[in-house]
Structure formats: C-alpha cells, structure tokens
Amino acid sequence: MRFDDTDDLIDAHTYPATSAELIAAYGDSEIELQNGTETLGTVLGRLGPETYHGPQDVRDALFTGVGHEAIGRRYYSDRDAYALGESGPEQVSF
C-alpha cells in the first residue's frame, strides 16, 4: 500500500481532525493498493465518524480500513490440506 502524495497531505494537516474534515480536504486522494486503488474518502467513510489526533492515527485507520484489493491472493493459505492418500505428520500428545 502506497500513499504517495497523500502521505504529505496527512502530515501537513492540523490535528485533531475529524473524518469529515479529512474527507472534505483530501477525499479524492488515491491510495495505491496491491490490486487497484481506493480514495482516502472511501476508506475513511467506511470506518465511520472518528477524531484523529495525529497523522499516524490516520495512517493506522487507512491500513485498517482498506478493502480486499490491498491484499495479494485472496483466500490463499500455505497450509493446504494433504492430498488424497497422504497421511500427514503423526499427531503427538504432550
């Protein structure tokens, strides 16, 4: 996830600030994700009304609020089930 110019705007803003203030000021700013983009307004709007006390609070909210486009392969797990006929490791009880 890359903020590009949005990061500078967030840093320069005066805090505390509400979601509505940030959306009004920077709502059209795009956040580049793994599989697309989202606007700051979309992400903060999804999280609901909030008051942010500093730029790191806003970044944390953005990391939390992005959609599934921010992750690589959806539903991927490196813990695949064993193939038919494989027994897997023996269970051990402690």
C-alpha positions in Angstrom: 0.0 0.0 0.0 1.4 3.4 -1.0 0.2 6.8 -0.1 2.4 8.8 -2.4 1.3 12.5 -2.2 -1.5 11.6 0.3 1.2 11.0 3.0 2.5 14.5 2.7 -1.1 15.9 2.9 -1.8 13.9 6.0 1.4 15.1 7.7 0.7 18.7 6.9 -2.8 18.7 8.2 -3.7 20.3 11.6 -4.8 17.9 14.3 -7.1 16.9 16.0 -9.2 16.4 12.9 -12.4 14.5 12.2 -13.0 12.0 9.4 -15.4 14.5 7.8 -12.7 17.2 7.7 -10.1 14.9 6.2 -12.6 13.6 3.6 -13.6 17.2 2.7 -9.9 18.2 2.3 -8.4 15.0 0.8 -11.2 12.7 -0.1 -10.2 12.3 -3.8 -6.6 11.4 -3.0 -5.8 7.9 -4.2 -4.2 5.2 -2.2 -2.4 2.6 -4.4 -3.1 -0.9 -3.4 -1.9 -4.3 -4.4 -4.8 -4.9 -6.8 -6.1 -1.4 -7.6 -6.7 1.9 -5.9 -9.1 3.4 -3.4 -9.7 7.0 -2.4 -9.0 8.3 1.1 -12.6 9.4 1.3 -13.9 5.9 0.6 -11.7 4.3 3.2 -12.3 6.8 6.0 -16.0 6.9 5.1 -16.1 3.1 5.6 -14.8 3.5 9.1 -17.4 6.0 10.2 -17.0 9.2 12.2 -13.8 9.4 14.1 -11.4 12.1 15.5 -7.7 11.7 14.7 -5.1 13.2 17.0 -2.2 12.9 14.6 -1.0 11.7 11.2 -0.1 8.3 12.5 -3.7 7.8 13.7 -4.9 8.5 10.2 -2.3 6.1 8.6 -3.3 3.3 11.1 -7.0 3.9 10.2 -6.2 3.7 6.5 -4.2 0.4 6.9 -7.2 -1.0 8.9 -9.9 0.2 6.6 -8.7 -0.7 3.1 -10.7 -3.3 1.2 -9.7 -6.7 -0.1 -7.8 -5.1 -3.0 -5.0 -4.3 -0.6 -4.0 -8.0 -0.2 -2.3 -10.3 -2.7 -4.1 -13.5 -3.3 -7.5 -13.7 -1.6 -8.2 -16.9 0.4 -4.6 -18.1 0.0 -3.2 -20.3 2.6 0.2 -22.0 2.7 -1.4 -24.6 5.0 -3.0 -26.7 2.3 -4.7 -29.9 3.2 -2.9 -33.1 2.4 -3.5 -34.8 -0.9 -5.6 -37.9 -1.2 -3.5 -40.9 0.1 -1.1 -38.8 2.1 -1.3 -39.3 5.8 0.5 -36.2 7.0 2.5 -35.9 10.2 1.7 -38.2 13.1 -0.2 -36.5 15.9 1.7 -36.2 19.1 0.1 -35.6 22.5 2.1 -33.8 25.2 
